[in-house]
Amino acid sequence: MLDLLSERGWAVVSTPEANVHCTSPDGHIYVGWLPEDPAAWRRGIVWTIRAIPDQAEPWIQEFSSDVPSGAVAGFLRGLIGHVH
């Protein structure tokens, strides 16, 4: 799933703790895979997606480990289809 982002020119950075942070080329979208982030686990999430659109309010979407990876991938495919 993260390959989908890196193939489209997103910056992808892995941490020693196995978390992965991705930023869109324009810097308006952040995707975090946070399997080893204590703050994320306390909130019950492993994926966080933050958007700062030019013409709209910022928003956040988070997914727990109970959400199938295919659903998260579908969300990301739909999202990046709207990002130039």
Residue pairs with C-beta under 8 A, 6 or more apart in sequence:
1 69
1 72
1 73
1 76
2 12
2 20
2 22
2 31
2 33
4 73
4 76
4 77
4 80
5 12
5 22
5 24
5 31
5 76
5 80
6 12
6 22
8 25
8 80
9 25
10 22
10 23
10 24
10 25
10 31
11 22
11 23
11 25
12 20
12 21
12 22
13 20
13 21
13 22
14 20
15 21
15 36
17 36
17 37
18 35
18 36
19 32
19 33
19 34
19 35
19 36
19 37
20 32
20 33
21 30
21 31
21 32
22 30
22 31
22 32
22 33
23 29
23 30
23 31
24 30
24 80
24 83
26 83
26 84
27 52
28 51
28 52
28 53
28 54
28 83
29 49
29 50
29 51
29 52
29 79
29 80
29 83
30 48
30 49
30 50
30 51
31 47
31 48
31 49
31 76
32 40
32 47
32 48
32 49
33 46
33 47
34 40
34 41
34 45
34 46
34 47
34 48
35 46
40 46
40 48
43 62
44 64
44 65
45 62
45 63
45 64
46 63
46 64
46 65
47 62
47 63
47 67
47 72
48 60
48 61
48 62
48 63
49 60
49 61
49 62
49 75
49 76
49 79
50 58
50 59
50 60
51 58
51 59
51 60
51 79
52 58
61 75
63 71
63 72
63 75
